[in-house]
Amino acid sequence: MLSRMFSVVTTSTFLTFTCLATVHADSRLLATSGVTQLEGSAGGGLVPWALMSGYGDEGEWSLGAFHTSTDVDSFRLKVNGANVSYDNRVEFSAALQSFEIKGAAGDIRQEVYGAKVRLMGDAIYTPVPQISAGLQYKRLLDSTIADAVGAEESDQGVDVYLSATKVHLGLVGGYHLLWNATLRATKANQLGLLGYGGDDDSSYQLMPEVSALVLLNDGFAIGAEYRKKPDNLSAFDEDSFSDVFVAWFPNKNVNLTVAYADLGSIAGSEDQNGLYVSLGTHFK
């Protein structure tokens, strides 16, 4: 019931914000909202960035919503969510992930609640990168498979991360370059969809994640990401995630990302590659 209400609320919020696409916030540069990553935070598709969601600046609120679909050979992941930020300093987010094993009945669902705070710097206007700290509390609604594969904790876990983001104006042939580096402390198996920790390793591990993009003309950006993940379960090997993407920011209210994602081995199924599509919107 909770997950159904969550889906209805986020879908309604998304449609409402899309109708407000004529409203612009002018205090931050286009694309410095990032898009929205799989767990609901502002960033790339796979990696959270130090940037806050939306385009609100000092004393301003920003509201946003998103839908993401990732379709690889044996699996499909759909995510609906929303985020809010204030003062270009704090961000809160919520997402509902639905993981479908093709040919099997039922989905694995997980709720993710995030918080992020800017600690220092500005991605554009200071010599040092913008640095933010965040956490993501994850609650698995369907833990049967996590129990079966030997997860140490099958229903909930917390990731903690530190991100640094910097924008270099006009650095690449006159185009802007953005890079991000994130260090995540996590025990999650496949983002938490297969529980947390396992018989091979049950401790927190530090995992690097990186993103880079070049902002071209007409609001288009091209880039790539890499996300290393822990390998805790003896039953399955877990590989890193990576993607190459094109993002389009027609204005400060809407963004669209299309990517080719390489998710490696998932639950014993090798070479899980395919399309990633995400649509996001912001009000302020």
C-alpha positions, 0 to 999 in steps of 0.5 A, a space after each residue: 500500500 505504501 509503495 503504491 501511494 509513493 508511486 502515485 505521489 511521485 507521478 503526480 508531482 512529476 506531471 505537476 512540475 512538468 506543467 510549470 516548465 515556463 518558470 526559470 531560475 536564473 541564479 545558476 548556470 544551465 546543467 548545474 542541477 545535474 540530472 537525477 541518479 538511480 537513488 534520487 540524488 542530483 548527479 549523473 545517472 549512476 553517481 551522486 554529485 556535490 551539486 544540489 538538485 534544481 537551480 535554487 540559490 541563496 534563500 531559494 527552494 527547488 522542487 523536482 521529480 524524475 522517472 528512470 528506466 534501465 533495460 538490460 538483457 535479463 533485467 529491467 529497473 524502473 525508478 520514480 522519485 522526487 527531491 527538494 533543496 534549499 539555499 543551494 546547501 541542503 538536499 532531500 530526496 526519495 525514490 522507489 526502485 522496482 527491479 524486474 527479473 524478466 520472465 519471473 513474476 513480481 518485482 523487487 522493490 526498494 525505497 531510498 531516502 537521501 540527504 545531502 549537505 554542501 560543506 564548502 566551495 562552489 563548483 564554478 566560483 571558487 578555486 577548490 571544488 564544491 564538496 558535499 556529504 550525503 547519506 542514503 537510507 535504503 529499505 528493501 520491501 521484498 527481501 525473499 531473494 536477498 535472504 536466499 542469496 545469503 545477504 547478512 542484512 536483507 531489509 535495510 542499509 545506509 550508504 554514506 558518501 563524500 563528493 567533489 564537483 568542479 566546473 571548468 568554464 570553456 576548458 574544452 575547445 570553448 565548452 564547459 567541462 564538469 567532473 565529479 569524484 565520489 567516495 562511498 561507504 557501503 555494504 549494499 549488494 546490487 544497490 541494496 536490491 540483493 540486501 547488504 553484506 554477505 558471506 564473503 564480506 559483511 563490513 563497510 567498504 569504500 567504493 570510488 565513483 567518477 563522472 565527467 561531461 562536456 556541455 555543448 551548444 543548445 543544452 546538450 552534454 556528453 559524458 561517461 560514468 564509472 561506479 565501483 561496487 562491493 562483491 560481498 556474496 559468494 553465490 554471485 560475482 558483482 561487477 562495477 557499473 559504467 555508462 556513456 550518456 547524452 543529456 539534454 537541458 532544453 531549459 532549466 525545468 526539464 532534462 532528458 538523459 539517454 545512456 548505454 549502460 554496462 552493468 556487468 554481472 547481475 545475480 549470475 547473469 553475465 554481460 548485462 548491457 542496455 539502454 538507460 533513459 531518465 526524464 527529470 524536471 525542476 521548479 526553481 
